[in-house]
Amino acid sequence: MAQAREVLAQKWTACAGGAAIYLVAIFAVQSLPLLGPIVGLIVFGPATLGFSLFFLQLHRSGETDLSLLLKGFDRFNVGIIAHILQVLFVTLWACLLIIPGVIAWCSYSMTYYILAEDETLTPLEAITRSKQMMQGYKWKLAAMYVRSSGWYVLCLLTSGIGFLWYLPYIEASRIQLYHDIKAQQANPIEAPIEEGE
């Protein structure tokens, strides 16, 4: 998370602008009368893919390019299918208990980054790779969200305005984790093992 703050240094305004575009797009379509939930389900995946591309570019080069937010719509079907599959799988696990649902969400959390970096993959292949990638690392992602929960509460107290800064912070932190795991798995020494895996 400290590394994420370094990446975001001097880029907070641009990243807050990217977060604003992303959040407004998501909430605008979801607030549509009658069709809002359906349209939201369709738009969320491509929008999130574009959001992932935006922050991957920031992490790689230190540069921000707001046009990348729309790039996810170039792969519209991939984004939609990825989101629907994630929702389906997490919901099925959550039907057992809340905890399995949370674990499943952590397992699939890297799907959009994987899709962004490899356009040859299908959504299901990306989800499978994310699940394999997160073996032994899910607790790190969960701990990251627990550590930032106080900021989440503060965002709620600001009527949601704080999310313009919280969302880039958590996204940059998650991408840093993504790259750390890739580096660890490329040069394994002692990969962490989660209980039950």
Contacts in CASP RR format, 6 or more apart in sequence:
PFRMAT RR
TARGET T0000
AUTHOR 0000-0000-0000
METHOD contacts of the structure
MODEL  1
MAQAREVLAQKWTACAGGAAIYLVAIFAVQSLPLLGPIVGLIVFGPATLG
FSLFFLQLHRSGETDLSLLLKGFDRFNVGIIAHILQVLFVTLWACLLIIP
GVIAWCSYSMTYYILAEDETLTPLEAITRSKQMMQGYKWKLAAMYVRSSG
WYVLCLLTSGIGFLWYLPYIEASRIQLYHDIKAQQANPIEAPIEEGE
1 144 0 8 1.000
1 147 0 8 1.000
1 148 0 8 1.000
1 169 0 8 1.000
1 173 0 8 1.000
1 176 0 8 1.000
3 176 0 8 1.000
4 169 0 8 1.000
4 172 0 8 1.000
4 173 0 8 1.000
4 175 0 8 1.000
4 176 0 8 1.000
5 169 0 8 1.000
5 172 0 8 1.000
7 58 0 8 1.000
7 59 0 8 1.000
7 62 0 8 1.000
7 172 0 8 1.000
7 176 0 8 1.000
8 15 0 8 1.000
8 58 0 8 1.000
8 168 0 8 1.000
8 169 0 8 1.000
8 172 0 8 1.000
11 58 0 8 1.000
11 62 0 8 1.000
11 64 0 8 1.000
12 165 0 8 1.000
12 168 0 8 1.000
14 64 0 8 1.000
14 66 0 8 1.000
15 55 0 8 1.000
15 58 0 8 1.000
15 64 0 8 1.000
15 165 0 8 1.000
15 168 0 8 1.000
15 172 0 8 1.000
16 164 0 8 1.000
16 165 0 8 1.000
16 168 0 8 1.000
17 66 0 8 1.000
17 164 0 8 1.000
18 51 0 8 1.000
18 54 0 8 1.000
18 64 0 8 1.000
18 66 0 8 1.000
18 69 0 8 1.000
18 168 0 8 1.000
19 163 0 8 1.000
19 164 0 8 1.000
19 165 0 8 1.000
19 167 0 8 1.000
19 168 0 8 1.000
20 164 0 8 1.000
21 66 0 8 1.000
21 69 0 8 1.000
22 47 0 8 1.000
22 48 0 8 1.000
22 51 0 8 1.000
22 69 0 8 1.000
22 167 0 8 1.000
23 163 0 8 1.000
23 164 0 8 1.000
23 167 0 8 1.000
25 43 0 8 1.000
25 47 0 8 1.000
26 40 0 8 1.000
26 43 0 8 1.000
26 44 0 8 1.000
26 47 0 8 1.000
29 36 0 8 1.000
29 39 0 8 1.000
29 40 0 8 1.000
29 43 0 8 1.000
30 36 0 8 1.000
30 37 0 8 1.000
30 39 0 8 1.000
30 40 0 8 1.000
32 39 0 8 1.000
41 80 0 8 1.000
41 83 0 8 1.000
41 84 0 8 1.000
41 87 0 8 1.000
42 80 0 8 1.000
44 83 0 8 1.000
45 72 0 8 1.000
45 79 0 8 1.000
45 80 0 8 1.000
45 82 0 8 1.000
45 83 0 8 1.000
45 112 0 8 1.000
46 72 0 8 1.000
46 73 0 8 1.000
46 75 0 8 1.000
46 76 0 8 1.000
46 78 0 8 1.000
46 79 0 8 1.000
46 80 0 8 1.000
47 69 0 8 1.000
47 72 0 8 1.000
47 73 0 8 1.000
48 79 0 8 1.000
48 83 0 8 1.000
48 112 0 8 1.000
49 71 0 8 1.000
49 72 0 8 1.000
49 75 0 8 1.000
49 78 0 8 1.000
49 79 0 8 1.000
49 82 0 8 1.000
49 112 0 8 1.000
49 115 0 8 1.000
49 116 0 8 1.000
50 68 0 8 1.000
50 69 0 8 1.000
50 70 0 8 1.000
50 71 0 8 1.000
50 72 0 8 1.000
50 73 0 8 1.000
50 116 0 8 1.000
51 69 0 8 1.000
51 112 0 8 1.000
51 171 0 8 1.000
52 112 0 8 1.000
52 113 0 8 1.000
52 115 0 8 1.000
52 116 0 8 1.000
52 171 0 8 1.000
52 175 0 8 1.000
53 68 0 8 1.000
53 69 0 8 1.000
53 71 0 8 1.000
53 72 0 8 1.000
53 116 0 8 1.000
54 64 0 8 1.000
54 65 0 8 1.000
54 66 0 8 1.000
54 68 0 8 1.000
54 69 0 8 1.000
55 168 0 8 1.000
55 171 0 8 1.000
55 172 0 8 1.000
55 175 0 8 1.000
56 113 0 8 1.000
56 116 0 8 1.000
56 117 0 8 1.000
56 175 0 8 1.000
57 63 0 8 1.000
57 64 0 8 1.000
57 65 0 8 1.000
57 68 0 8 1.000
58 64 0 8 1.000
58 172 0 8 1.000
59 172 0 8 1.000
59 175 0 8 1.000
59 176 0 8 1.000
59 179 0 8 1.000
72 79 0 8 1.000
75 115 0 8 1.000
75 119 0 8 1.000
78 115 0 8 1.000
78 122 0 8 1.000
78 123 0 8 1.000
79 112 0 8 1.000
79 115 0 8 1.000
79 123 0 8 1.000
81 122 0 8 1.000
81 123 0 8 1.000
81 124 0 8 1.000
82 111 0 8 1.000
82 112 0 8 1.000
82 115 0 8 1.000
82 123 0 8 1.000
82 126 0 8 1.000
82 127 0 8 1.000
85 123 0 8 1.000
85 124 0 8 1.000
85 127 0 8 1.000
86 105 0 8 1.000
86 108 0 8 1.000
86 111 0 8 1.000
86 127 0 8 1.000
89 104 0 8 1.000
89 108 0 8 1.000
89 127 0 8 1.000
90 101 0 8 1.000
90 104 0 8 1.000
90 105 0 8 1.000
90 108 0 8 1.000
93 100 0 8 1.000
93 101 0 8 1.000
93 103 0 8 1.000
93 104 0 8 1.000
94 100 0 8 1.000
94 101 0 8 1.000
94 104 0 8 1.000
102 142 0 8 1.000
103 138 0 8 1.000
106 134 0 8 1.000
106 138 0 8 1.000
106 141 0 8 1.000
106 142 0 8 1.000
107 130 0 8 1.000
107 131 0 8 1.000
107 134 0 8 1.000
107 138 0 8 1.000
108 127 0 8 1.000
108 130 0 8 1.000
108 131 0 8 1.000
109 130 0 8 1.000
109 134 0 8 1.000
109 141 0 8 1.000
109 174 0 8 1.000
110 129 0 8 1.000
110 130 0 8 1.000
110 133 0 8 1.000
110 134 0 8 1.000
110 178 0 8 1.000
110 181 0 8 1.000
111 123 0 8 1.000
111 126 0 8 1.000
111 127 0 8 1.000
111 130 0 8 1.000
112 126 0 8 1.000
113 175 0 8 1.000
113 178 0 8 1.000
114 121 0 8 1.000
114 126 0 8 1.000
114 129 0 8 1.000
114 130 0 8 1.000
114 133 0 8 1.000
115 121 0 8 1.000
115 123 0 8 1.000
115 126 0 8 1.000
118 126 0 8 1.000
121 129 0 8 1.000
133 181 0 8 1.000
133 182 0 8 1.000
133 185 0 8 1.000
134 141 0 8 1.000
134 181 0 8 1.000
135 194 0 8 1.000
135 197 0 8 1.000
136 191 0 8 1.000
136 192 0 8 1.000
136 193 0 8 1.000
136 194 0 8 1.000
136 197 0 8 1.000
137 177 0 8 1.000
137 181 0 8 1.000
137 192 0 8 1.000
137 194 0 8 1.000
138 194 0 8 1.000
139 192 0 8 1.000
139 194 0 8 1.000
140 177 0 8 1.000
140 192 0 8 1.000
141 174 0 8 1.000
141 177 0 8 1.000
144 170 0 8 1.000
144 173 0 8 1.000
144 174 0 8 1.000
144 177 0 8 1.000
145 170 0 8 1.000
148 166 0 8 1.000
148 169 0 8 1.000
148 170 0 8 1.000
148 173 0 8 1.000
151 166 0 8 1.000
151 169 0 8 1.000
152 166 0 8 1.000
154 162 0 8 1.000
155 161 0 8 1.000
155 162 0 8 1.000
155 163 0 8 1.000
155 166 0 8 1.000
184 191 0 8 1.000
185 191 0 8 1.000
END
